[in-house]
């Protein structure tokens, strides 16, 4: 199973994703609250896959995606978005995101996206 970093500014969202992923056998190795923290923790923990919220304070998920891809061009990132953020999802995909998950999360869709992204 995969080593995952969960990035979202909302603690309850991180907990929700952690529960979904761990029930499926994945290991959440770290969490981050913003894009800067995400880039720094990616360097430290080198997870197999990252779930990235698009909209966060300080720096958004697109910034984090670009920073992570600079560190590791092969990094696997899945974006998390609320309804109505299609333009940002497209921008994320153009910058190397493998997939996206729409909030509120449906466990089956989260796991499907993770499996798909990991190939």
C-alpha positions in Angstrom: 0.0 0.0 0.0 1.0 3.6 -0.5 2.7 6.1 1.9 0.4 9.2 1.6 0.8 12.9 2.5 -2.6 14.7 3.1 -2.7 18.4 2.5 -5.7 20.5 3.5 -6.2 23.6 5.7 -9.2 22.0 7.4 -8.3 19.5 10.1 -11.6 17.6 9.7 -10.9 17.1 6.0 -7.5 15.7 6.7 -9.0 13.4 9.3 -11.7 12.3 6.8 -9.1 11.5 4.2 -6.8 9.8 6.7 -9.7 7.5 7.8 -10.6 6.6 4.2 -7.0 5.8 3.3 -6.0 3.9 6.4 -9.1 1.7 6.3 -7.9 0.7 2.8 -4.4 -0.2 4.1 -2.6 3.0 3.1 -0.2 4.8 5.6 -0.6 8.5 6.1 3.0 9.5 6.8 2.3 13.2 7.3 -0.2 16.1 6.9 0.2 19.7 5.9 -2.1 22.8 6.3 -0.8 24.9 3.4 1.2 24.8 0.3 4.5 25.9 1.8 4.3 23.3 4.6 3.4 20.7 1.9 6.5 21.4 -0.2 8.7 21.2 2.9 7.2 18.0 4.2 7.4 16.4 0.8 11.2 16.9 0.9 11.3 15.4 4.4 8.9 12.4 4.0 9.0 11.6 0.3 5.5 10.1 0.2 4.4 7.8 -2.7 1.4 10.0 -3.3 0.0 13.4 -2.2 -3.6 14.6 -1.9 -3.6 18.4 -2.3 -6.5 20.7 -1.5 -6.6 23.4 -4.2 -7.9 26.3 -2.1 -5.9 27.0 1.1 -4.7 30.2 2.8 -1.2 31.5 2.4 -0.4 29.4 -0.6 -2.8 27.2 -2.6 -2.5 23.7 -3.9 -1.4 24.7 -7.4 1.6 26.4 -5.8 2.4 23.3 -3.8 1.9 21.1 -6.8 4.5 23.1 -8.8 6.9 23.1 -5.9 6.6 19.4 -5.4 7.1 18.7 -9.1 10.2 20.9 -9.0 11.6 18.7 -6.3 10.4 15.4 -7.9 9.1 15.6 -11.5 7.7 12.0 -11.0 5.7 13.0 -7.9 2.1 11.7 -7.8 -0.4 14.3 -6.8 -4.2 14.1 -6.6 -6.0 17.4 -6.2 -9.1 17.9 -3.9 -11.6 20.5 -4.9 -15.0 21.8 -4.0 -17.7 22.0 -6.6 -17.3 25.0 -9.0 -13.5 24.9 -9.2 -13.2 23.5 -12.6 -10.8 26.1 -13.9 -8.4 25.4 -11.1 -8.7 21.7 -11.6 -7.8 22.1 -15.3 -4.8 24.3 -14.3 -3.7 21.6 -11.8 -4.0 18.8 -14.4 -1.9 21.0 -16.8 0.7 21.2 -14.1 1.0 17.5 -13.6 -1.7 16.4 -11.2 -2.8 12.9 -11.9 -6.5 13.2 -10.9 -8.9 15.1 -8.7 -11.4 14.3 -6.1 -14.5 16.5 -5.5 -15.6 17.4 -1.9 -17.5 16.2 0.0 -15.6 13.0 -0.4 -17.1 9.7 -1.3 -14.8 6.9 0.0 -15.1 4.8 -3.2 -14.1 7.7 -5.4 -11.2 8.6 -3.2 -9.8 5.1 -3.3 -10.5 4.8 -7.0 -8.5 8.0 -7.6 -5.6 6.8 -5.5 -5.4 3.5 -7.3 -5.7 5.2 -10.7 -2.9 7.7 -9.9 -0.6 5.0 -8.5 -1.1 3.1 -11.7 
